Amino acid sequence: SQKIEQNSEALNIQEGKTATLTCNYTNYSPAYLQWYRQDPGRGPVFLLLIRENEKEKRKERLKVTFDTTLKQSLFHITASQPADSATYLCALDNAGNMLTFGGGTRLMVKP
Amino acid sequence: DADVTQTPRNRITKTGKRIMLECSQTKGHDRMYWYRQDPGLGLRLIYYSFDVKDINKGEISDGYSVSRQAQAKFSLSLESAIPNQTALYFCATSAGGSQPQHFGDGTRLSIL
């Protein structure tokens, strides 16, 4: 069966360090993958999209990689700040704008 | 004003009651979605609509129904609420293709 796995345990890091979050999937052939940020009591907010033929995408302090052989995406936040503390969700789309979400990983950045 | 507005934000009700959650959007998107979120399970798709006359079941549609009254409005109904429908419910819109989805801030629903 199709499965998307994100580390359910919170990731705690020190301010200024790079946070790396993992999204693994099985039995998918996604056309693209999206990352969202969710704050408590709010809806998810789109951050980045990467297509199956792209290896890496960057936006300011954010970087996403996509390895279709390993069936894995890594999401990096460089020079992390306490304001980056949130839950981060990955979502896969086989095609047609139908997203399947992972369970999310909570990131805590300590000053 | 928010682009995707959900009402109510919080609702507590009893088993067996009929409940309607409403979603309206000002983004002009044709596509709208309803999800539920449970701790550790991520967002699961309940129903989606690609235009006013289009309604499709998602992964977990049993016990739910929807109505797409206009391009801007998509409502979710629980005909006879049960406690395991207690969850956070999100509405989202998109322009289609590979475009991102835009979410409302959710309705926290508790069924006693």
Interface residues (C-beta under 8 A of the other chain):
Chain A: I4 S8 A31 Y32 Q34 Y36 G41 R42 G43 P44 V45 F46 L49 R51 L89 A91 D93 N97 M98 L99 T100 F101 G102 G103 G104
Chain B: V4 R31 Y35 G40 L41 G42 L43 R44 L45 Y48 F90 A92 S94 G96 G97 S98 Q99 P100 Q101 H102 F103 G104 D105 G106
